[in-house]
């Protein structure tokens, strides 16, 4: 019997290839699933509405460039000095941001806070590219439907929202950008938070806040807590170092999700000063 090595190799290849392909597909799907589960923690149920804080508001429904209908709250202020477009963090929804809405409202600012796709009443499922499109839709809602000039809009992002806000501010020209309690690079944050995982190999997300900040053309305020229990202080320092002038760094104190409340005595005056400077009029 003649030994045909090439035939045996071909048979082996035909049998092994489908299994290898299946494994590769499973690995890629697992990586996508893991990235999503580690980053996004959306909640559909609302815990409160602005009326609970005695704030007048309107439901808004921006539509993204890829056809996703988002939900947002527009909270007007009487004789508003300007408008804040707020991008929240990776968990919950707009109903968990009443404290932030109140701060801006009490400073005499209109506020638009929106939910990313898959959060609250917004359609779709969250993704990195999706969050960028969502912020862009919120910006266009203010400029095109509300008729608010870009020079009257402050973009403010906290935590994950800091990366989204910086990405938006790089591609448009707001009056100012506030990046609060954010990371300079989500992959590097993942390495710090999950040292037992091969994060650099698994990560398929960018969210490079420091890189985005380099390209903005407006004043930048970086806010970070020295005692942030989720995103270490050096992330704020790197974002600040990357930002162009004019810029300033507000060092607050307290945990990741509550530092702005604990530091209200310095937090609110810093916002008031920035808003007054870039809007050219007194702020409450």
Backbone torsions as a table, in degrees:
resi	resn	phi	psi	omega
1	UNK	NA	126.5	-175.8
2	UNK	-80.4	133.1	179.6
3	UNK	-84.9	120.9	-179.7
4	UNK	-112.7	93.1	-176.7
5	UNK	-62.6	-38.7	-178.0
6	UNK	-66.3	-36.7	178.9
7	UNK	-65.7	-44.3	178.6
8	UNK	-62.3	-39.9	179.9
9	UNK	-65.2	-39.4	179.9
10	UNK	-65.9	-42.1	178.6
11	UNK	-63.4	-44.9	179.9
12	UNK	-61.6	-42.2	-179.6
13	UNK	-63.4	-40.9	-179.5
14	UNK	-66.4	-30.6	-179.4
15	UNK	-83.0	-35.2	-175.1
16	UNK	-82.0	-38.2	-174.0
17	UNK	-54.8	-47.6	179.8
18	UNK	-59.0	-37.6	179.9
19	UNK	-67.8	-42.3	178.6
20	UNK	-63.4	-42.1	178.8
21	UNK	-61.2	-43.6	179.5
22	UNK	-61.9	-43.8	179.1
23	UNK	-61.4	-43.6	-179.8
24	UNK	-62.1	-43.0	179.3
25	UNK	-63.3	-43.7	179.2
26	UNK	-62.6	-41.0	179.3
27	UNK	-63.6	-45.5	-179.8
28	UNK	-63.5	-41.9	178.1
29	UNK	-64.6	-40.2	179.1
30	UNK	-64.5	-39.3	179.0
31	UNK	-63.8	-42.9	178.7
32	UNK	-64.4	-43.6	179.4
33	UNK	-63.5	-43.3	-177.7
34	UNK	-65.6	-42.3	178.2
35	UNK	-58.4	-46.0	-178.4
36	UNK	-65.3	-45.2	-176.6
37	UNK	-68.3	-29.3	-178.9
38	UNK	-81.9	-19.4	-173.9
39	UNK	-104.9	-45.0	-171.7
40	UNK	-104.9	131.1	177.7
41	UNK	-129.9	66.9	-176.7
42	UNK	-71.8	151.5	173.7
43	UNK	-128.8	132.4	-179.7
44	UNK	-84.5	-36.3	-174.3
45	UNK	-76.8	136.4	175.1
46	UNK	-85.1	145.4	176.0
47	UNK	-102.6	-19.9	-177.7
48	UNK	-164.4	169.5	173.9
49	UNK	-133.5	160.6	-178.8
50	UNK	-55.8	-31.4	179.4
51	UNK	-60.1	-26.7	177.2
52	UNK	-64.0	-25.8	176.8
53	UNK	-101.2	17.0	178.8
54	UNK	61.1	40.0	178.2
55	UNK	-111.6	130.3	171.9
56	UNK	-72.7	142.9	-178.0
57	UNK	-155.9	165.7	176.1
58	UNK	-130.7	140.6	170.1
59	UNK	-74.6	136.2	177.4
60	UNK	-124.4	152.0	-174.9
61	UNK	-134.2	71.3	176.3
62	UNK	-62.9	148.1	177.3
63	UNK	-117.7	131.4	-175.3
64	UNK	-79.6	169.0	-179.5
65	UNK	-64.4	-21.2	176.6
66	UNK	-103.5	19.5	169.9
67	UNK	83.7	17.1	179.0
68	UNK	-91.7	129.4	-179.9
69	UNK	-88.6	120.0	-178.2
70	UNK	-102.2	160.8	172.4
71	UNK	-112.4	141.9	178.1
72	UNK	-146.8	162.0	170.5
73	UNK	-112.5	130.9	171.7
74	UNK	-107.7	117.8	-176.5
75	UNK	-114.0	104.1	-177.1
76	UNK	-80.8	153.3	174.4
77	UNK	-119.1	145.0	179.6
78	UNK	-68.0	131.2	-178.4
79	UNK	50.6	49.0	-174.3
80	UNK	-60.0	139.9	176.0
81	UNK	-76.1	-30.7	-178.6
82	UNK	-174.4	-166.4	-177.0
83	UNK	-132.1	135.3	176.3
84	UNK	-102.7	126.3	172.2
85	UNK	-100.8	111.0	-172.3
86	UNK	-106.7	128.3	175.3
87	UNK	-107.4	117.0	-174.9
88	UNK	-85.2	-179.4	-176.7
89	UNK	-79.0	-164.3	-168.9
90	UNK	-87.4	-2.5	-175.9
91	UNK	-125.1	158.7	175.4
92	UNK	75.0	-140.1	178.7
93	UNK	-165.0	-170.2	-175.5
94	UNK	-60.6	-27.0	-176.7
95	UNK	-67.3	-13.4	178.5
96	UNK	-96.2	11.6	-176.3
97	UNK	-117.5	22.8	-179.0
98	UNK	-62.9	-36.4	178.7
99	UNK	-59.9	-42.2	179.7
100	UNK	-69.2	-41.6	177.4
101	UNK	-59.2	-42.7	-179.6
102	UNK	-62.1	-42.9	179.7
103	UNK	-57.2	-50.7	-178.0
104	UNK	-67.3	-39.6	179.8
105	UNK	-63.5	-41.8	179.9
106	UNK	-69.6	-17.2	173.3
107	UNK	-87.2	2.0	177.4
108	UNK	84.4	29.2	-178.4
109	UNK	-113.5	140.2	165.2
110	UNK	-66.4	153.5	178.8
111	UNK	-134.2	132.7	167.5
112	UNK	-118.1	116.6	175.4
113	UNK	-118.6	129.8	-173.8
114	UNK	-123.2	156.2	174.8
115	UNK	-98.8	135.1	173.6
116	UNK	-63.6	162.1	176.0
117	UNK	-55.2	135.5	-179.2
118	UNK	88.1	-6.5	178.9
119	UNK	-106.5	144.4	176.3
120	UNK	53.8	-126.7	-179.1
121	UNK	-98.0	7.9	177.8
122	UNK	-75.9	144.5	178.3
123	UNK	-73.9	171.5	169.3
124	UNK	83.6	-169.3	179.2
125	UNK	-127.9	143.6	-174.9
126	UNK	-70.3	145.9	174.4
127	UNK	-156.6	164.2	-179.0
128	UNK	-63.0	-54.2	179.8
129	UNK	-59.8	-34.5	178.4
130	UNK	-62.8	-41.9	180.0
131	UNK	-63.2	-36.8	177.5
132	UNK	-65.3	-43.6	178.4
133	UNK	-64.5	-35.9	-179.8
134	UNK	-63.8	-45.4	179.2
135	UNK	-64.1	-39.3	178.2
136	UNK	-62.4	-40.2	178.9
137	UNK	-65.1	-38.7	178.0
138	UNK	-64.7	-41.3	176.9
139	UNK	-61.4	-47.1	-179.3
140	UNK	-64.4	-33.7	176.3
141	UNK	-59.9	-46.1	-179.4
142	UNK	-65.8	-44.8	-174.5
143	UNK	-74.9	-45.1	-172.4
144	UNK	-89.7	-41.5	-177.0
145	UNK	-90.6	-34.9	179.4
146	UNK	-92.4	-14.5	179.1
147	UNK	68.6	28.9	-179.5
148	UNK	-91.9	127.2	-179.5
149	UNK	-68.5	143.1	178.6
150	UNK	-53.1	-32.1	-178.3
151	UNK	-72.1	-5.4	177.5
152	UNK	-108.9	7.7	-175.5
153	UNK	-112.4	128.5	172.2
154	UNK	-102.6	125.0	175.1
155	UNK	-94.3	124.8	-176.4
156	UNK	-129.6	124.2	178.1
157	UNK	-129.1	140.1	179.6
158	UNK	-120.0	136.3	178.0
159	UNK	59.0	-124.0	176.0
160	UNK	-55.6	-36.1	179.0
161	UNK	-62.6	-21.5	176.1
162	UNK	-65.4	-40.5	176.7
163	UNK	-66.4	-43.2	179.4
164	UNK	-63.3	-42.6	-179.8
165	UNK	-65.3	-42.3	-179.9
166	UNK	-65.1	-39.1	177.8
167	UNK	-62.3	-42.7	179.2
168	UNK	-66.3	-45.7	-177.9
169	UNK	-64.2	-29.0	177.2
170	UNK	-67.1	-31.6	-174.2
171	UNK	-97.8	-4.2	174.3
172	UNK	-137.4	-173.6	-177.7
173	UNK	-130.5	86.1	177.6
174	UNK	-79.3	177.1	176.7
175	UNK	-69.0	-34.7	179.9
176	UNK	-165.8	164.6	177.5
177	UNK	-126.8	132.3	174.1
178	UNK	-116.3	120.2	177.7
179	UNK	-113.2	112.9	-172.1
180	UNK	-119.7	129.6	173.1
181	UNK	52.6	42.0	-176.2
182	UNK	-108.9	172.2	178.7
183	UNK	-102.6	153.8	178.6
184	UNK	-83.1	-22.6	-179.9
185	UNK	-160.1	123.2	-173.0
186	UNK	-68.0	-30.5	177.8
187	UNK	-65.1	-43.8	179.3
188	UNK	-66.4	-34.6	174.7
189	UNK	-64.0	-41.5	178.8
190	UNK	-60.7	-38.3	177.7
191	UNK	-61.1	-39.7	-179.5
192	UNK	-71.9	-39.5	-176.2
193	UNK	-80.5	-31.0	-176.6
194	UNK	-127.8	67.1	-175.4
195	UNK	-64.3	-17.2	-179.1
196	UNK	-86.8	-5.5	179.4
197	UNK	-105.1	148.1	175.2
198	UNK	-78.2	67.4	-169.9
199	UNK	-59.2	-43.7	-177.2
200	UNK	-62.6	-29.7	178.7
201	UNK	-80.8	-35.9	-176.0
202	UNK	-81.5	-30.3	-171.7
203	UNK	-64.7	132.3	174.7
204	UNK	-123.0	18.6	-179.6
205	UNK	-114.9	152.7	179.0
206	UNK	-96.8	-79.6	-177.2
207	UNK	43.4	61.3	-178.2
208	UNK	-98.9	81.4	-173.8
209	UNK	-56.9	-45.6	-178.4
210	UNK	-61.5	-38.2	178.5
211	UNK	-67.1	-40.1	-179.3
212	UNK	-66.2	-41.5	-177.4
213	UNK	-60.6	-32.7	-179.4
214	UNK	-56.5	-29.7	-173.3
215	UNK	-95.8	2.3	-178.1
216	UNK	-75.4	155.9	-177.9
217	UNK	-126.4	45.3	-180.0
218	UNK	-150.0	165.0	174.9
219	UNK	-58.9	144.4	-177.2
220	UNK	-125.0	132.3	171.2
221	UNK	-115.2	119.5	175.5
222	UNK	-102.0	129.1	-179.4
223	UNK	-122.0	128.5	178.4
224	UNK	-153.5	144.3	179.3
225	UNK	-88.7	135.2	175.8
226	UNK	-65.2	-22.6	-177.1
227	UNK	-114.4	26.6	176.7
228	UNK	-57.8	125.8	-175.2
229	UNK	-92.5	3.9	178.7
230	UNK	-123.7	-45.2	-179.4
231	UNK	-119.4	108.5	-172.8
232	UNK	-57.6	152.9	-174.7
233	UNK	-57.7	-31.8	-176.3
234	UNK	-64.9	-20.3	175.6
235	UNK	-65.2	-44.0	177.1
236	UNK	-62.0	-38.9	179.0
237	UNK	-62.5	-41.2	-179.1
238	UNK	-69.8	-35.6	175.9
239	UNK	-64.2	-44.4	179.5
240	UNK	-62.1	-43.7	179.4
241	UNK	-60.2	-34.4	-177.4
242	UNK	-78.3	-24.0	-174.6
243	UNK	-71.5	142.5	175.7
244	UNK	-77.6	162.7	172.7
245	UNK	-74.1	152.0	-2.5
246	UNK	-79.5	141.2	-178.6
247	UNK	-150.0	160.4	174.4
248	UNK	-150.2	158.0	-176.3
249	UNK	-124.0	117.8	176.6
250	UNK	-100.2	117.0	-179.4
251	UNK	-98.0	110.8	-178.1
252	UNK	-106.8	-173.1	180.0
253	UNK	-138.7	156.0	179.5
254	UNK	118.7	173.6	-177.1
255	UNK	-71.9	167.5	-175.1
256	UNK	-53.4	-46.9	-174.1
257	UNK	-89.9	-2.7	-177.5
258	UNK	-135.8	8.0	-175.4
259	UNK	-63.1	-38.1	-178.2
260	UNK	-65.9	-26.9	177.2
261	UNK	-77.6	-46.0	-179.8
262	UNK	-65.6	-27.6	-176.9
263	UNK	-103.5	25.4	-174.2
264	UNK	-56.7	-30.2	-176.9
265	UNK	-65.3	-24.8	176.4
266	UNK	-112.9	-23.4	-177.1
267	UNK	-68.3	-52.6	-176.9
268	UNK	-64.7	-43.9	177.0
269	UNK	-60.9	-33.9	179.2
270	UNK	-67.2	-41.4	176.2
271	UNK	-64.3	-44.6	-179.3
272	UNK	-58.5	-44.2	-179.3
273	UNK	-64.1	-45.7	179.5
274	UNK	-61.5	-48.3	-177.5
275	UNK	-61.1	-43.8	-179.4
276	UNK	-62.4	-40.0	-177.9
277	UNK	-67.5	-47.7	-173.3
278	UNK	-81.2	-23.6	-179.8
279	UNK	-94.0	-13.0	176.3
280	UNK	70.6	26.2	178.0
281	UNK	-152.8	155.2	-178.6
282	UNK	-61.5	146.3	177.9
283	UNK	-120.2	142.7	-176.6
284	UNK	-53.7	NA	NA
